[in-house]
């Protein structure tokens, strides 16, 4: 089979302006409604672990996401595969760790990884995209009869690597870039030469808000495909910068701040409420169409919250950092009839796991790629079968903040920083805030975990960083 997997013949509905009838024309709907589970994966950009009411937040309003948690299972120690967006999204789409994919940093506007002039290391020259050789979630689900849509942010490669080339039947709003030029119609900023518009989001009306528009498109997709199994990847640009939201919502939170409520960014709070309203509309649509009882809904974030606009407390750090605030994220799964409502789970899980989970939910006809780093969460969700403890790894040799790698085994988490070289060790059970570095007290544990980390990098075939020959110690 060619590396492009005949994707040219599958480029149905490349842009949002094409009719959904094209999707249905690829395979006519069955006369009776399919009983195969529908799958809705809602991904929020830069949403912090502490931002939701169901995770203890009292400043923001997220009643619909909180409702989703009451109707499903909430994971308290879920992780993104990276502290930034693109690698995590690649792990979701492939079930593989970014190190194995050779895609460890986010796609930048200049399409290369940045580093300081006097950096100690040079970031790896890896692929900076999700290669077409990988079997995406959409491709894995196609043999099981699923019609698929990617609605919203993509950020997994330049044109030619967008959703249609990765097996999706519909792409609405997905492009190379990770942030919108504007959240308001016509979603354009001519001054941004590298990202002046969203070419896959034509049409719209003056004053339209991007989060609302993407929700509208998701609802249209659900309504058009209610008679057959569908996979909806609803990937919001929010709550990523630029911080923009409808004025009435911003004023609502600004008034609270003036009244002395806990400090927050009013625009960020308004963006999050818009996301929450969209989640509620999707849930209400499933209920209205009688699809609720056979639709699995997964809610996730691609990395921790940006510390300059929200607080990840009690966790340390935020987006771009390897501390818990940068990689621990909300995860909620609703699966009627299989997941007990209003439950929680404390097992460490990671974004790689969502791919094999979704594949198992879809049934035996799904055809995933291999090898997978993720593990199906079905035993945790259904409380059926065994779940063995395992070691989790991160490789982030990039200068968004401080390059490094992480290994978590049991309650111990080791961070190996590359510039300047340093090792930190934390006991997350006793110290989830990562306030007490145990590296100096436990040298044998440090040596053991560092060796595990090196062996894992070799096993995954990671494209490694290198020493900078021009580095000059100050």
C-alpha positions in Angstrom: 0.0 0.0 0.0 1.3 3.5 -0.8 2.2 5.8 2.1 -0.7 8.1 1.2 -3.1 5.2 1.5 -5.2 6.4 -1.4 -6.2 9.5 0.5 -6.6 11.5 -2.7 -9.7 9.4 -3.4 -11.1 10.2 0.0 -10.9 13.9 0.0 -14.6 14.3 0.6 -15.8 17.6 1.9 -12.4 19.1 2.2 -13.9 22.5 3.1 -16.9 23.3 5.3 -18.7 24.9 2.3 -19.2 21.5 0.7 -22.5 19.8 1.6 -22.8 17.0 4.2 -24.6 15.1 1.5 -21.2 14.3 0.0 -20.4 12.4 3.2 -23.7 10.4 3.1 -23.1 9.7 -0.6 -19.9 7.9 0.2 -22.0 5.2 1.9 -25.8 5.5 2.0 -27.3 5.4 5.5 -28.8 2.2 6.7 -32.6 2.1 6.6 -32.6 1.5 10.4 -30.5 3.3 13.0 -27.2 1.6 13.7 -26.7 0.3 17.3 -22.9 0.7 17.0 -21.8 3.3 19.6 -21.3 6.9 18.3 -18.1 8.6 19.6 -17.8 12.2 20.4 -14.3 13.4 21.4 -14.3 17.0 22.7 -10.8 18.5 23.0 -10.3 21.9 24.6 -7.1 23.9 24.0 -5.0 25.0 27.0 -7.7 24.1 29.5 -6.1 23.7 33.0 -6.7 20.8 35.4 -8.2 23.3 37.9 -10.5 25.2 35.6 -13.7 23.2 36.0 -16.3 23.2 38.7 -16.1 19.4 38.8 -12.4 19.7 39.6 -13.0 22.2 42.4 -13.0 25.6 40.6 -15.3 28.2 42.1 -14.5 31.2 39.9 -15.6 29.9 36.4 -19.0 28.7 35.4 -19.0 25.2 33.8 -22.4 23.7 34.6 -22.6 21.6 31.4 -19.2 20.0 31.7 -19.9 19.4 35.4 -23.1 17.7 34.3 -21.1 15.5 32.0 -18.9 14.5 35.0 -22.0 13.6 37.0 -23.2 11.4 34.2 -19.8 9.7 33.7 -16.3 9.1 35.1 -13.9 11.8 36.0 -10.2 11.0 36.0 -8.1 12.9 38.6 -4.6 11.9 37.3 -5.0 12.1 33.5 -2.1 13.5 31.5 -1.4 15.0 28.1 1.5 13.5 26.3 3.3 16.9 26.1 3.0 20.3 27.8 2.0 21.8 24.4 -0.6 21.1 21.8 0.6 19.5 18.6 2.4 16.4 20.2 -0.6 15.7 22.4 -2.9 15.9 19.5 -0.7 13.5 17.5 -0.8 11.0 20.3 -4.6 11.2 20.4 -4.8 10.6 16.6 -2.3 7.7 16.7 -2.2 6.1 20.1 1.6 6.6 20.1 3.8 8.7 22.3 5.3 11.8 20.6 8.8 10.4 21.1 7.9 7.3 18.9 6.2 9.6 16.4 9.2 11.8 16.1 6.9 14.8 16.8 7.8 16.2 20.2 7.2 20.0 19.8 4.4 22.2 18.6 4.2 23.4 15.1 5.4 27.0 15.2 4.6 29.9 12.8 8.1 29.6 11.3 7.7 25.8 10.9 10.9 25.0 12.8 11.7 24.6 16.5 13.0 27.7 18.2 16.0 27.8 20.6 18.0 30.6 22.3 21.2 31.7 20.5 23.3 30.4 23.3 21.3 27.2 23.9 23.1 24.2 25.5 21.2 21.8 23.3 19.6 21.9 19.8 16.1 20.6 19.6 15.7 17.4 17.5 15.2 17.7 13.7 12.1 15.6 13.9 9.0 15.4 11.6 7.0 18.3 13.0 3.8 16.7 11.6 1.7 13.5 11.9 3.0 11.4 9.0 0.6 9.8 6.6 2.0 6.4 7.4 0.3 6.5 10.8 -3.2 5.0 11.1 -5.3 7.9 12.4 -8.4 7.4 14.5 -10.6 8.1 11.6 -8.8 5.5 9.5 -9.0 3.0 12.3 -12.8 3.4 12.6 -13.6 3.5 8.9 -13.7 -0.3 8.5 -16.3 -0.4 11.4 -18.6 1.8 9.3 -17.9 5.1 10.9 -18.4 8.5 9.2 -15.9 11.0 10.7 -15.6 14.7 11.1 -12.8 16.9 12.4 -14.3 20.2 13.4 -12.0 22.9 14.7 -8.3 23.0 15.4 -6.0 20.5 13.7 -2.4 21.7 14.0 -0.8 18.4 12.9 0.9 19.5 9.7 0.9 21.7 6.6 -1.7 21.4 3.8 -1.4 17.8 2.5 -1.5 16.5 6.1 -4.9 18.0 7.1 -7.9 15.9 8.2 -9.0 14.7 4.7 -5.5 13.2 4.1 -5.7 11.5 7.5 -9.0 9.7 6.8 -11.6 12.2 7.9 -14.7 12.7 5.7 -15.3 16.3 6.8 -12.9 19.0 7.8 -14.4 22.2 9.2 -11.8 24.8 10.4 -8.8 22.6 10.6 -5.5 24.0 9.2 -1.8 24.1 9.8 -2.0 26.7 12.6 -2.8 26.3 16.2 -4.5 29.6 17.0 -7.2 31.5 15.1 -6.3 34.9 13.7 -9.6 36.1 15.3 -12.4 34.5 17.3 -14.9 36.7 15.4 -16.3 36.5 11.9 -14.7 36.6 9.3 -12.0 35.0 11.4 -9.3 37.0 9.8 -6.4 39.3 10.6 -4.6 40.5 7.4 -1.7 41.7 9.6 -0.8 38.1 10.4 1.1 37.2 7.3 1.6 33.6 8.6 -2.0 33.0 9.6 -4.3 35.7 8.0 -7.5 33.6 7.9 -9.1 30.1 8.3 -9.6 28.9 4.7 -11.5 25.8 5.8 -14.2 27.9 7.5 -16.0 29.8 4.8 -19.4 31.5 5.2 -20.7 32.7 8.5 -22.4 35.9 9.6 -21.1 39.2 10.9 -20.5 39.1 14.7 -20.4 35.3 14.7 -18.2 33.8 17.5 -15.9 30.9 16.6 -16.7 28.7 19.5 -20.4 29.0 18.7 -19.8 28.4 15.0 -17.9 25.2 15.6 -20.6 24.0 17.9 -23.2 24.7 15.1 -21.1 22.7 12.7 -20.9 19.8 15.1 -24.6 19.7 15.6 -25.2 19.8 11.9 -22.9 16.8 11.5 -24.7 14.9 14.2 -28.1 15.6 12.7 -27.0 14.6 9.2 -25.5 11.3 10.4 -27.9 10.1 13.2 -28.8 6.9 11.3 -25.2 5.6 11.1 -22.3 5.4 13.5 -20.3 8.6 13.6 -17.0 9.8 15.1 -17.0 13.5 15.9 -13.7 15.1 16.8 -14.8 18.5 18.1 -11.5 20.3 18.7 -12.1 23.8 20.0 -9.5 26.6 19.5 -10.7 28.0 22.8 -9.4 28.7 25.4 -6.2 29.4 23.5 -5.0 32.9 22.9 -5.9 35.4 21.5 -8.2 36.1 24.4 -11.4 37.2 22.8 -15.0 36.6 23.8 -18.5 38.2 23.4 -18.7 41.5 25.2 -21.7 40.7 27.5 -19.9 37.6 28.9 -16.7 39.5 29.4 -18.5 42.2 31.3 -20.3 39.6 33.4 -17.0 38.4 34.8 -15.4 41.8 34.9 -18.2 42.9 37.2 -17.4 40.0 39.5 -13.8 40.9 39.7 -14.7 44.5 40.5 -17.0 43.2 43.3 -14.0 41.4 44.9 -14.4 37.8 43.7 -11.3 35.7 43.4 -8.8 37.1 40.8 -9.3 35.8 37.3 -9.1 37.0 33.7 -12.6 38.0 32.7 -12.0 37.3 29.0 -10.6 33.8 29.7 -13.6 33.1 32.0 -16.0 34.2 29.3 -14.2 32.0 26.7 -14.6 29.0 29.0 -18.3 29.7 29.6 -18.7 29.8 25.8 -17.1 26.4 25.6 -19.3 25.1 28.3 -22.4 26.3 26.6 -21.3 24.5 23.5 -20.8 21.3 25.3 -24.3 21.6 26.7 -25.7 22.2 23.2 -24.0 19.0 21.9 -25.3 17.0 24.9 -28.8 18.4 24.4 -28.7 17.5 20.7 -27.8 13.9 21.4 -30.7 13.7 23.9 -33.1 15.4 21.4 -32.3 12.9 18.7 -32.5 9.9 20.9 -28.7 9.2 20.6 -27.7 9.9 24.2 -27.8 6.2 25.3 -25.5 4.9 22.6 -23.0 7.7 22.3 -19.7 7.8 24.2 -18.6 11.3 25.0 -15.0 12.0 25.9 -13.9 15.4 27.2 -10.1 16.2 27.4 -7.5 19.0 27.2 -4.3 19.0 25.2 -2.1 20.5 28.0 -2.2 22.5 31.2 -3.5 26.0 31.5 -1.4 29.0 30.5 -0.2 30.4 33.8 -0.5 34.1 32.6 -4.3 33.8 32.2 -5.4 31.1 34.6 -4.3 29.3 37.7 -3.4 25.6 37.8 -3.2 25.7 41.6 -2.7 23.5 43.6 -0.5 22.1 40.9 2.9 23.6 40.1 3.6 25.4 36.8 1.5 25.4 33.6 1.6 25.1 29.8 5.0 24.5 28.3 6.3 23.1 31.6 6.9 19.5 32.7 5.6 20.1 36.2 2.1 18.8 36.9 0.4 22.1 36.0 1.7 21.7 32.5 0.7 18.1 31.8 -2.0 17.0 34.2 -5.4 17.7 32.5 -9.2 17.1 32.9 -10.5 13.9 31.5 -14.2 12.9 31.6 -15.8 9.9 29.9 -19.5 9.3 29.6 -20.6 5.9 28.4 -24.2 5.1 29.2 -24.9 1.6 30.4 -21.1 0.8 30.8 -19.7 3.6 33.0 -21.3 4.2 36.4 -22.4 7.8 36.7 -20.8 10.3 39.0 -17.6 8.2 39.6 -14.0 9.1 39.6 -10.7 7.3 39.0 -7.2 8.0 40.4 -5.1 5.8 38.1 -2.5 7.7 36.0 -3.6 7.7 32.4 -2.3 9.6 29.3 -3.6 10.9 26.0 -2.1 8.0 24.1 -4.7 5.8 25.9 -7.7 7.4 24.2 -6.9 5.9 20.8 -7.1 2.2 21.9 -10.0 3.1 24.1 -12.0 4.5 21.2 -11.0 1.6 19.0 -12.2 -1.0 21.6 -15.5 0.9 22.0 -16.0 0.8 18.2 -15.8 -3.0 18.2 -13.9 -5.8 16.5 -14.2 -4.4 12.9 -12.0 -1.3 13.8 -8.4 -1.6 12.5 -5.9 0.3 14.6 -2.3 0.9 13.7 0.6 -0.7 15.5 2.6 -0.6 17.7 0.6 1.4 20.3 2.0 3.1 23.4 -1.5 3.7 24.8 -3.6 1.2 26.6 -7.4 0.9 26.5 -9.1 2.5 29.5 -12.1 0.2 29.1 -11.2 -1.9 32.2 -11.1 1.2 34.3 -14.3 2.6 32.8 -16.3 -0.5 33.2 -14.6 -2.0 36.2 -14.3 -5.2 34.2 -10.9 -6.9 33.5 -7.5 -6.1 35.0 -5.5 -2.9 34.9 -1.8 -3.3 35.7 0.3 -0.4 36.9 2.8 1.0 34.4 5.4 3.6 33.8 4.6 6.8 32.0 7.2 8.9 30.0 7.5 12.3 28.4 10.2 13.7 26.1 10.1 17.5 25.6 13.5 18.7 24.5 12.2 22.2 23.6 12.8 25.8 24.7 9.2 26.9 25.1 10.3 26.9 28.7 12.9 24.4 29.9 13.8 21.4 27.8 13.7 18.0 29.5 12.1 14.6 30.0 10.0 12.9 32.6 9.4 9.4 33.9 6.6 8.6 36.4 6.6 5.2 38.1 4.1 4.7 40.9 4.0 7.8 42.9 7.6 8.9 42.0 8.1 11.4 39.2 11.6 12.3 37.9 12.2 15.3 35.8 15.6 15.4 33.9 16.2 18.9 32.7 18.7 19.5 29.8 19.5 23.2 30.1 20.8 23.8 32.6 21.4 20.1 33.5 19.5 19.1 36.6 17.4 16.3 38.0 14.4 16.6 40.3 12.4 13.9 42.0 9.0 14.2 43.6 6.6 11.9 45.5 3.3 12.9 44.0 1.3 11.0 46.6 2.8 13.0 49.5 3.7 16.1 47.5 1.3 16.7 44.5 2.4 20.4 44.5 6.0 19.3 43.7 7.4 21.5 46.4 10.0 19.1 47.9 12.7 17.8 45.6 13.9 14.4 46.9 16.7 13.9 44.4 19.5 14.6 46.9 18.0 12.2 49.4 17.3 9.3 47.0 20.3 9.0 44.6 19.7 5.3 43.9 16.1 6.0 42.9 17.2 8.8 40.7 19.8 6.6 39.0 17.2 3.8 38.5 14.6 6.1 36.9 17.1 7.9 34.7 18.2 4.6 33.3 14.6 3.6 32.6 14.1 6.9 30.8 17.2 6.4 28.6 16.1 2.8 27.8 12.6 4.1 26.8 14.1 6.7 24.5 16.1 4.0 22.8 13.1 1.7 22.6 10.8 4.3 21.0 13.5 5.3 18.4 13.1 8.9 19.5 14.8 11.5 17.3 17.1 13.0 20.0 18.3 16.5 20.7 22.0 17.2 20.2 24.6 19.3 21.9 24.9 22.8 20.5 28.5 23.2 19.2 28.2 27.0 19.6 27.2 26.8 23.3 29.4 29.0 25.4 29.0 28.8 29.2 28.6 32.2 30.8 
